[in-house]
Amino acid sequence: MNNCACMYAGFFINCGGTNDVTVDSLKYIPDGSYTKVGSVATINKTDLLPTLTTLRYFPNTQSRKFCYTFPVIKGNKYLVKTIYYYGEFDGGKQPPVFDQIIEGTKWSVVNTTEDYAKGLSSYYEVVVVSHGKKLSVCLARNEHTGTSSPFISALEVKSLDASLYNPIDFSKYALVTVSRHHFGGEDII
C-alpha cells in the first residue's frame, strides 16, 4: 500500500484525477491503482472542490458493471462514501441514472438529477462489513441508464472502530445514510 491514501485508516480517491488533492486536510489520490477501466473527464468550473473537478466515467455499453477494488481486513466495518458531480461531462443536460453495488449486492440507485439542477454534488454512504480481503465498490447500468455513462467524482472507504454499530447484524444488513441533521450547533456538518 505504498501509494495509498490511508491516513485515517481508509482510502480517499480522486476519481479521474492525475494528482493528489487535499480537501479539509484529507489527501485524495488518483484512482488508477483501484480500477483499470473507464475514461476520465475534467469539469472546467472554478468554484468546485478539487475532488469534483475530475471524474471517471464508463462509456462501454457492452459491460454492465464497473468496479473499484480495495484491500481490506476481513470482518472489519467500513464506511463507504461515493460522491458525484455531473458537470455535463458528456455534453448532455441530464445526469445518467445507474446502480451502486457493494460486494455483489445492490446498494442503491444513483440519481443526481435533483441535486445537479441546484448546482450541488450528491453523495451516498453505507456502512458494511468486509467478507474477504478485498472490498469491491461498483457502478452498474440499469434500465434507466440507456446509452449514457455511469460516472463517479470521488470515493472514500474508511475503516470504522469495531465497537461502532454493535447491535447491527452486518451478515444480514448494512446501514445507509438517509440524511444528516445538526441540532443546536452553528457549525456545518
PyMOL commands that set and color helices and strands:
alter all, ss='L'
color gray80, all
select helices_A, chain A and resi 50-52+113-117
alter helices_A, ss='H'
color red, helices_A
select strands_A, chain A and resi 10-14+21-23+26-30+39-42+54-57+65-71+77-84+97-102+105-111+122-129+134-140+151-152+154-160+175-176
alter strands_A, ss='S'
color yellow, strands_A
deselect
rebuild
show_as cartoon
